[in-house]
């Protein structure tokens, strides 16, 4: 285990964890505020990756794909919440699961019709296609550093929005005591649409950022969805700060496991989840009941 190799894997794990946070924060917000188990969240991540592929193929610029993913996420999230999810808040979780599973099938069929079932690659932007010296004898990808910086900036904006703004206070109230929203005369429908649009946007941006790092392919969101649910469970349902710390831990455990213990890497994150749930069933940052 050489030091440059270990440092590279630590940075990879940190970057992977931040991408997981973008996905998991949307999941935990949507569940915490709306009580919706959104199995289609991984498909939203996939859509973001395909947006990056299509925009880069057409105009040759990944940076154009990011604002398009943001706008697309806001529009898609608003349409989904207003047109579908709004009618399922009071329904059983089984009905919600069936709805989101139907959306997965719909998104996959749409993707197949539009771009086919091949594997695609998205090139790293030429301006960032180089390595940054970190130590003597070790350099790290400038694009991965950029992904880390963008994810940290988005995380900071998300925390500021939730903790320091009036809308964020309403969202926290809706997550912790939903009945208070109606008592205070706040339009819960607007809160739900805002939360769903933000969660969808974060998933699409994560997909667009991840596209140059992974191949773009059918069902690519499935693996990210599963591990993001692990992040949410470990961090605590409805806790954005818990999602951040849990995502970083899972990102490091998953990356280091695949690098140094590949035979057991697939079990590591689930063993960690089981251990956390045995010790603290509500998650690391979840409220005790």
N, C-alpha and C positions, 0 to 999 in steps of 0.2 A: 504494500500500500504506500505508494509514493505521495509526497505532500502535494505536488501540482495536481495529481489525479484526484486526491481527496478534496482539494479546494475547488476544482472544477465541478465535482459532484455536489458539493455543498451549495455552490452558486446555482447549479441546475435545480436542486431541490427547492431552494428559495424562490426561484423564478416559477417553478411548477406550482408551488404552494400559493403564490400570488394569483396565478391564473385560476386555480381552484377556488380561491376566495371570491373572485368576480362571479363565478357560477354559483357558489354556495350562498353568497350573501343575498342573491336574488331569491334562491330557494327558501332561505330562512325568513326573509321579509314576507314573502307571499304566504308561507304557512303561518307565520306568527300573527300577521294582521288579518288574513282572509280565511285561514284554516283550510287552505287548498293544498292537497298533495299533487304537485304538478310533475307527473312522470314525463311530460313532453319538454321539460326544461333542457334536457340533453339535445333534443332536436333543434332548439333555438340556438344552442352553441354551434351545432352543425350548420345551420343556416348562415351564421356569421362567418364561418370558414368558407362556405361557398360564395358568399358575397365578396370576400377577399379574392377568391380565385377568379370570379367573373369580372370584377372591376380591374384586377391586375391584367387579365388577359385582354380586356378591351382597351384600357387606357394606360396600362403599364405602370400604375402607381398604387402601391399599397396604402399610402397616406390618404388617397381619395376614398379608399374603402372604409376607413375608420369613421369619418363623418356620415357616410352612407349607412354603415351599420348602426350608428347612433340614431339617425332619423328613422331608419327602417324598424329599429327596436321600439321606438316610441309609438310609431304608427301601428305596428303589429300587436304590441302589447295592449294598446288602447282598444283595438278592434276585437281582440280575443276576450278581453275582460268585459267589454260592453255587449258583445254579441253572444258569448257563450258562458263564461265563468260566473257572470252576475246571477245566473239562474240556478247555480249549484251551491251557493253558500250554505243554504239550510238543508241540503241533501246529505245523505250518508257518504262517508268516505269512499265506499265501494262505487257509488255513482260517479264521484269525482275521478277515481282511478280509471273507470271505464271511459269517461270523457277524454282524459288526457292520453289514454292508450289509443283511442280513435284518432286523436290529433297526431300521434306518432306515425300511424299508418298513413294518414293524409299527407303529412310532410314528406314522408319517404317516397310515396307515389309521385308527388309533385316534383321532388328532386330527380327521380328517375326519368320522368317525362322531359324535364328541362335540360338536364346535363348528362343523363345516362348513369351507368353504374361503374365507370372506370375510376381508377385512382389518379389523382392529379397532384402536382406539386406547385407551390407558390414561391417564386424567387424572393430572396431577401432583398430589400431595397438597396440599390447600388451604393448609396451614400453610407450605408451601415454594413456593407459587406467586407468587414475587416475585423481584426482582433485588437483589443485594447490590452497593453501590457499591465499586468497586475503585480507580479513579482518577477525577479530575474528568472528567466526560463519558463515563465507561464503567462499566457495571454488568454483573454476571454472574449467571446463574441460581442461585438458592439451592438448587434441587434438584440441579443438577450439582455444586455444591460439596459437598452432602451425599453424593452418590455417590462423589466423590473421597475424602471422609473415611471412609466405610464400607469402601471398597476398601483404603485404607491400613491401617485397623484390622485387616481380615481378613488382609492381607499380613503385618502384624506378628505376629499370632497364629500364622499358618502358619509363619513363620520361627522363632518361639519354640518351637513344637511340634516342629519338625524338628531344631533345633540345640540345644535345652536340656532336652529330656525323654528319658526312657528309651525310650519308643516311637519317638521321632524318631531316636534312635541306631540302633535296630533297623532302621528304614526306610532310613537311610543305608547301613547294612551290607548290607541286602538289595539295594540299588541298585548298590553298588560291588562287592561280593563275595557273590553269592547263596549260594554253597556254605557260607559261614561261618554262615549262619542255622541250617542243619541241624546243623552241627558243634556249635554252642552249645546245641542242644536247644530252640530257640525254635520255637513253632508257626507255621510259614510260612503256613498257611491263615488264621490270624487276622490276620497282617500284611497279606496280600493283600486280605482283606475290608475291613479298616480303610482301606487306601489307596484302594480303589475307591469306598468310601462317601464318603470325603473329597473325592475328585475329582469325583464325581457331585454332591455337595452344592454345591461351588464353582460348577459349571456352572449349576445351577438358580438359585442366588442371583444370579449374573451376569445370567441371563435375566430374573429378576424386577426387578432394578434397571434393566435396559435397556428394559423394556417402555414406560415413559412417554416415553422418548427416541426410540423408533423405533415404527413400526407393528408390530402383532403379526399375523403372516401365515404361511401354509404355507411350509415349507422355509426359514424365516428363519435357521436355524442353519447353513445350508450355507456362506454367505459368511464367517461368523465362524469356522467350522471350518477353512476353507482358510487364512485369514490367521493363525489360531492355530497351525497346523502350521508356517507360516513362522516364527512367533515361536519355536517349540520348536527348529527346525532352526538358526536363527541363534544362539539362546542356548546350545544344546548339549543333547543328549538326556540327560534325567535331572537337569538342573541347575535348581533352583527359582530361585536367584538369577539365573542366566542368563535364565530366562523373564521375570523382572521387568524387567531392563534392556533386554532385547530387545523386550518388549511396549511399553515406553515409547518406544523409538526408532521402532518400527513405527507406533505410534499417532500420533506426531508427523509422521512421513514421509507416512503415508496421509492424515491430515487436512489438512496444509499442501499436499500435492499436489493434493487435490480442490479446495481453495480457490483456489490460485494457478496451478496448471498442470493443469487437468482433463484435457487431451488425453493427457498422459503419466502421470497419477496411477496408472492401473491397472498400469503397468509398474514404477513406482518401487520398490515393496517387493520385487518379484521380482528386479530388477536388484541391489538391495542384498543380497538373499539369495545370489545368484550370486557377488557380489564377496566376501562373507564366506566362502563355501565354498571359493572359489579360494585365499584367503589362509589360512584355517584350517578345514579340512574337518570338524573335530570341533565347530565352533561356537565362539562367543566364550568360553564358560565350560565347554565340554566337555573331557573328558580326552583328551589326545593318545594315540594308539595307536602 
